[in-house]
Amino acid sequence: MDAPARTAAITSGDQATREETPRHRSAVRRAVSALAVLRTGHPAVIFALALVSGLFVSSIVIVVSTAQVRSAWGDLFTDPGTTFAVTFDFLGSAYGALLRGSIANPAAFQHAFQYPSAATWSEAFTPLGNTLVSAVPLIITGLGLSLAYRSGAFNMGGQSQLILGAAAASWVGFSFTGMPWFPHVLLGFAAAAAGGALAGLIPGVLKALTGASEVIVTIMLNYVAANFLTYLLSGTFFRAPGTGDNPVGRVTVPSATLGRIFGPDLPVNTGFIVAILVVIFVAVLLNRSRLGFEFQIAGASRAAARVAGIRQAWVYIGAFALSGAIVGIAGGVQILGVTQQLQTGFGADIGYLAILVAFAGGNRPLGVTLVALLYGALETGGLTMQFDSGISYELTNVIQSLIVLFVTAPALIAGIFRLRQRERLT
Amino acid sequence: MDVSAASAEPASAAATEVAVELRSVTKRYGAVTANDRIPLTVRGGEIHVLVGENGAGKSTLMGILSGTVRPDEGQVLVRGEDVTGYSPRAAIVKGVGMVHQHFRLVGAFTVAQNIALGFEPRGRFRTLDAVASRESARRVSDQFGLALDPDAVVNDLPVGLQQRVEIVKTLMRKAHVLIFDEPTAVLTEEESAALFTILRKLREDGRAIIFITHKLREALALADTISVLRRGKLVVTLKPGETSVAELGTLMVGRAVAAVRQENGAGTAAPASREAAPLLAVRGAALRPKALHSVPVRDLTIEAHPGEVVSVLGVDGNGQQEIISLLTGTERPDEGTVTVNGRDLTGQRPGAFLAAGLGVVPADRQREGLVLPMSIARNLLLDRRHERRFFRARGLLLNERAASAYAREMMEKYDIRAQRPEQPVASLSGGNQQKVVLARELERDISVLVAAHPTRGLDVGSIEYVHAKLLELKARGRAVVVVTSDLDEATALSDVICVLYRGAIAGVVRPPFSRHELGILMGGK
């Protein structure tokens, strides 16, 4: 039934009973119009339905690929009760683990309420903390890339910018000793931003001056940067003494370490605050600033930008430098807050995942943040799922990907659930 | 569907039978009622002209008929069958075809490929049958005297011929109801005349034709029946013999329109002090063609003095685009100089031209004049990013409140029909989009305006307004350069007309203007 028709049916029903006061009636009407929102394809509704769909399809994958559940389905016609009991049991434990690992463990909360102490509360919030920690670099990197995408610069070089940012932060972190905490950390981030900006400037300048495809240049620079990192770790300056075959970088000094915000037992470090600052900065830049306005004009229509007197070359250079600087900060957060030292292969996963996060989040600050949090939750919850219900690492990856796939295809969800597409005014 | 079997199916038997009937069709967008209980009946063998201002609801109504818009209330009947709320695909199957204002063609494909697209004839192994698609394209185009070469690449064709490709495309899908959305907006006078001949042939064949236009003279010349829409309502349906241009204009706008007759005082009270230094001058400029099919510009000299309107008049494709590029700094001339406000800006970038006091209304408003996904408020600031009033924190941040208030003011002043300033420009009708561009440029503090086709696609009410605005600019002692292919517009506004032919000025004409003389110069004779 159509939403207006439904409203009409219910309101006429109200009048027939004549029991309610006018105030009640308007409350009912308001509730009904709130329900109608569900069919209009509101982004939040789409997001929720995408999650449900992703979990549903994942369930099928789990059922098909898990031996004990599969064998129970062999008895579908002789003993359907057991079949469904086994299936729901297994799915319940798997998704339960996903939730326990990423958001909260009810048992730990209960424990914390019974024996309230810093330690028990920390334990209760640990899953959420883990989610935040794995989301933070994705948020920052995703937003850095979004900034470039909104400006029409296809920065695929998250990895190279992360590496240069991390290397710079690491250098400041282990070689500057005797500095107080705050200036040292600040200097570390400044170095990270400078390193990332440098990695971003190379494709930006090449694009502006020669028209070289920034997609190819950034992807190729990722390989260069990865090998540059290996080179750095093969020398004695960056390599920690005593690590030969599998070299890692020197450990940062305590004054350059991002402290934990909520006590020593919760893994959430000040990088989380950096992420919030970056979200605010990018949101203001894109939505409120003149520079962001100019970047986006160029990103949306080159012809319009030219007529409006905006120089495309400067947009490429500026957007790439700024984008690289933000991505570099993410590298800094990882080094100063999480790993404390460089490792070979650093940045490859985050650099590519962030591209996906940026696009899935619609290149908008809030969207990117939400998708990064979702990915962080799936990442940490997936680990618990592996340990608790014996689902393989590969399968948890498949589940993650399925959920993200549905989230990134709003048109698909709108089609499956027959939501009305939002219409445009002509 | 097999295209090779398609032919002129709707024979004369279908004529005079009711082809389409809309019963009390209503469509709302939020608070706006785009169509308010509209009844419309179109018979086979009838040309039904629909006139109305921008935003009167014409496009929505045709969207309902062609299946892209679902009506909230009312019924749609095609040949007596209730098809309310059908899909665009179903509309094609039922024989309703639309020739869009912005053509839906693949530029790099040939005429035959474009025509076959989506309904390709298949060979024995489900492969594309290129021969069959060429043959059928040729057959249908010959049948109606369309004279199309199936192997021509669409990008190489002039606009008039591209439109014919669209027409053949709809005919191939056995359309017996053809909707034309402002088809003459992009055509020259000759091309329009040729289109009318084609439309009359289609009428004789028994097809129903719905023709949307702003041009009232055209409506009277072509129509069997005229329906007038105003603010979502059908005002009246009448026969062309019963009415006049003036009456139609009044019905359409809802008040008497002054400038319906266009030849009202060319070169009016021109105080053009030609001794004063020109505000915009191009001297001896030449531009070699940069892209395929672009026209070389030779020995171009145009001067616009304070208080003067200069028109560059010519049939499209004679170098207008190149001249606009030279005047606005988007191309640097290979020879010659460009000065704005007495400053030599030869070789400078567009930003310098804007800063020197040049206003630009670009030819392609959707691509060059606007950023479609951005709001009305933002689009009003595109080239006004250095004006203090819209920014704060030393120009770093946008002053959202000031921008929004300003947009509201402009929406009121320029009658931009929209719900709110934050609405994306893409959601506005073509005419309202043009008004956004005009509002931005005319309100800027400029000394000279270069306006390319300033009234293309606008309705009479808006044309009158835009012309008044341009003349007001002139009265304030500014200079205006109008680049246009519309003879009426040039004669209505200009103090000087430079007629353009193949990239060079074929003649400079001062009032009184003779349409005959201008026509001959435009034709290159």
Interface residues (C-beta under 8 A of the other chain):
Chain A: P4 V284 R288 S289 R290 L291 F293 E294 Q296 I297 A300 S301 A303 A304 R306 V307 A308 G309 I310 R311 E423 R424 L425 T426
Chain B: Y29 G30 V32 A34 S59 T60 G63 V69 D72 T328 T330 R349 P350 G351 A352 F353 L354 A355 V360 P362 D364 R367 E368 G369 L370 V371 L372 P373 M374 R378 L381 L382 D383 R385 F391 G395 L396 L397 L398 E400 A418 Q419 Q423 A426 S427 L428 S429
